[in-house]
Amino acid sequence: MKRYTKVIRMTGYYFTKEFEKKKHHKNKVREVKEETVAKAFLEGNTEILIYFQESEREIIITPLSDPKDIKKYLGNKFLL
């Protein structure tokens, strides 16, 4: 299952994904477009970690989550 992270802060939000490297290299965390995350989420094999930067609170949203929570934390693009 793929995992993306939505970081929410005072000035806005952005999505990231951690790419695993082989051998001795560190994993890379890269920013990704919201459209890419929405497409993967609608395919059904993705979970999104919602991270609130100020309070350091975390919530995990999957395609099986309550549609109200999906709309609240991710928006209409992520609803089927």
ChimeraX attribute file (.defattr): number of C-alpha atoms within 10 A of each C-alpha:
attribute: neighborCount
match mode: 1-to-1
recipient: residues
	/A:1	6
	/A:2	13
	/A:3	19
	/A:4	20
	/A:5	22
	/A:6	25
	/A:7	17
	/A:8	17
	/A:9	13
	/A:10	8
	/A:11	5
	/A:12	7
	/A:13	12
	/A:14	13
	/A:15	19
	/A:16	19
	/A:17	17
	/A:18	14
	/A:19	12
	/A:20	11
	/A:21	10
	/A:22	8
	/A:23	6
	/A:24	6
	/A:25	8
	/A:26	10
	/A:27	11
	/A:28	10
	/A:29	12
	/A:30	10
	/A:31	13
	/A:32	15
	/A:33	10
	/A:34	15
	/A:35	11
	/A:36	10
	/A:37	23
	/A:38	18
	/A:39	13
	/A:40	16
	/A:41	23
	/A:42	15
	/A:43	10
	/A:44	13
	/A:45	12
	/A:46	18
	/A:47	20
	/A:48	24
	/A:49	17
	/A:50	20
	/A:51	18
	/A:52	16
	/A:53	14
	/A:54	9
	/A:55	8
	/A:56	10
	/A:57	9
	/A:58	14
	/A:59	12
	/A:60	14
	/A:61	20
	/A:62	18
	/A:63	18
	/A:64	9
	/A:65	11
	/A:66	11
	/A:67	16
	/A:68	11
	/A:69	12
	/A:70	19
	/A:71	13
	/A:72	10
	/A:73	15
	/A:74	17
	/A:75	13
	/A:76	12
	/A:77	15
	/A:78	19
	/A:79	14
	/A:80	9
